[in-house]
Amino acid sequence: MIPENLDPAHFCLAVVDLQTRLMEVIHRADETAAAAALMVRCARELKVKTLAFTQYRKGLGPYVPELEELLADTPQYDKTAFNLLAVESIAQEIAARPELETFVLVGVETHICIWQSALALLAAGKKVWVLSDAVSSRREEDHREALLQLRAAGAIVGPTEMFIYSLLGRAGTPEFKKIHSLITA
């Protein structure tokens, strides 16, 4: 069943902790970063609100190169909390935008920041998509278990292309042509 209300104006893409030092130890790091970068490009084309987060940037460094430039004009928040909503400025930003009904999460680690943030967003009444190929953990087992628990908690879990094509809804539109060229590039 395809979820209702796939209007990009109601979505927020959250790019979480895809940082150089952290990604050095992440399972499938290159594939995860590539899927997240694709989602950032598509979000830009579809005018989906995007917020970017780093975990203690001073220690874990900037975003990986393929995302650093893409996120240059995106609101960015540095944090030490694992749950995005545990940071007051982030919680205030989200509360101030009630039209953002659905959050799309990409980043690391699936079983820590993604898991805690998704559960907090669900508890706040938001819908949550977790893009399974655009999130990862150091250990594959932790990643898989977190996805199972997130699905059981009510998050929609699936690959980036599934979400993108669900958001597009049909072929032949100008948006489809732009996005399709990004996917097939």
Secondary structure, DSSP 8 states (H G I E B T S, - for coil): ---S---GGGEEEEEE--BHHHHTT-TTHHHHHHHHHHHHHHHHHHT-EEEEEEESHHHH-SB-HHHHTTTTTS-EEEES-SSGGGSHHHHHHHHT-TT--EEEEEEE-IIIIIHHHHHHHHHTT-EEEEEEEEEE-SSHHHHHHHHHHHHHHT-EEE-HHHHHHHHH-SSSSHHHHHHHHHHH-
